[in-house]
Amino acid sequence: MPNLTLAISEELLKKARRYAAEQSTSVNALIRAYLEELVDRDNRLDEATRELLELSETYGGRLEPWSRNDLYDL
């Protein structure tokens, strides 16, 4: 696995180490998990956008009007 070097303040590193210890993990694992979450969130947003565009094309941007009763049936 490749290594990554970060430049952060000594104070931030101390806080990160303390937090990691409280979570029974390492700073390395915290950063890895954060980056995985960040990338995954971006991928989910891209996928949701694609799905929305597909739906928009399917319905031609037109939605059927809803009545008040229709909304309560949901």
MODELLER restraints for C-alpha pairs under 7 A, 6 or more apart:
rsr = mdl.restraints
at = mdl.atoms
rsr.add(forms.Gaussian(group=physical.xy_distance, feature=features.Distance(at['CA:16:A'], at['CA:27:A']), mean=6.26, stdev=0.5))
rsr.add(forms.Gaussian(group=physical.xy_distance, feature=features.Distance(at['CA:17:A'], at['CA:27:A']), mean=5.95, stdev=0.5))
rsr.add(forms.Gaussian(group=physical.xy_distance, feature=features.Distance(at['CA:20:A'], at['CA:26:A']), mean=5.14, stdev=0.5))
rsr.add(forms.Gaussian(group=physical.xy_distance, feature=features.Distance(at['CA:20:A'], at['CA:27:A']), mean=5.66, stdev=0.5))
